[in-house]
Amino acid sequence: MAKHLHTGKIGEAYAKNFLQQKGWTILETNWRIGKAEVDIIGLDGAFLVFVEVKTRSSERFGHPAAFVGASKEELLVAAAQGYMDQSHHTGEFRFDIVSVLLLPGVPPLLEHFPDAFFPGF
């Protein structure tokens, strides 16, 4: 497995654990429909939440959350629509980002950005 893929999987595992410790129920991980994928789908109270996890091993090129651009947002929205269609979800939902920074010699640094973006805006 390529190093960046391995780093991503480690970050997703940390993010999943982090959200579970916050009381979330994790419904799916790495849920895919077509070309679109959601790293984590969970319930935060009554909210269905689609989470993009961004993991980096340095901030040399910027904060991990800064790497979620418009094209990624479009793919997340497409995946969310597919998931809600399949699960018949009609309640509230949102899109979050969890950034994971894996620096040598220190515990992982996680930041959670609820309502990170709003489709259509």
Secondary structure as UniProt FT lines:
FT   HELIX           3..21
FT   TURN            22..23
FT   STRAND          25..33
FT   TURN            34..35
FT   STRAND          36..44
FT   TURN            45..46
FT   STRAND          47..56
FT   TURN            60..61
FT   HELIX           64..67
FT   HELIX           70..87
FT   STRAND          93..101
FT   TURN            104..105
FT   STRAND          109..117
FT   TURN            119..120
//
